[in-house]
Structure formats: structure tokens, C-alpha cells
Amino acid sequence: MTTIIDAVKKLDETIARQKSIANKLVEEHKQLQEALAMVCSNADEDCPLEHRTEHFRSAITDGYDLLKKVGYFKNKKRVHKWDI
């Protein structure tokens, strides 16, 4: 009986660790989204289209596409000029 109880305790500890890791990853993902959004927004504001290289334009487009893909713009608290 003790081995089952020990196994359940170990399983509970493992689940708690995994939840902690998952929560940390979710928070870091949110921070990365916010940072990417800031970079894209600042690039749009600071660098006119005519001064951008093709690589820079495609990188900004890729950034916006990724933010759309992960649902960044669905959060109504985040209102940026590209949402309008």
C-alpha cells in the first residue's frame, strides 16, 4: 500500500512541476508576442516604406502574420494602429 501512496505522491509532484513549467512558458510566450508587436509597430512608425529593404519588409510582414496566427490581435485590450 505504501508503494501506491508513494507513487501517487511522486505523480502529484511531477504534475505540479509540469504545470509550473507550462505556466512559465505561457508567460514567456506572451512576453515574446508583446515584444514582437512593439518591434513591428516601432518599425512601421520609424522607417518609411521607401527606406526599407525587401528583407526588412518581409520580416515585418512575417512578424505581423505570426502575431495574427497566435491570436495576439484577438485580445481587445491590445489596440494598436494596425488593428484599425
WOGINOR-V121680 format. One record per backbone hydrogen bond with DSSP energy under -0.5 kcal/mol. NH is the residue of the N-H (numbers start at 1). CO is the residue of the C=O. Records with the same first field share a line. If there is no record, write none. Layout:
BEGIN
NH = CO, CO
END
This chain:
BEGIN
5 = 1
6 = 2
7 = 3
8 = 4
9 = 5
10 = 6
11 = 7
12 = 8
13 = 9
14 = 10
15 = 11
16 = 12
17 = 13
18 = 14
19 = 15
20 = 16
21 = 17
22 = 18
23 = 19
24 = 20
25 = 21
26 = 22
27 = 23
28 = 24
29 = 25
30 = 26
31 = 27
32 = 28
33 = 29
34 = 30
35 = 31
36 = 32
37 = 33
38 = 34
39 = 35
40 = 36
41 = 37
42 = 38
43 = 39
44 = 40
45 = 41
46 = 42
47 = 43
48 = 46
51 = 48
52 = 49
57 = 53
58 = 54
59 = 55
60 = 56
61 = 57
62 = 58
63 = 59
64 = 60
65 = 61
66 = 62
67 = 63
68 = 64
69 = 65
70 = 66
71 = 68
72 = 67
74 = 71
75 = 72
76 = 74
78 = 75
79 = 77
80 = 78
83 = 80
84 = 80, 81
END
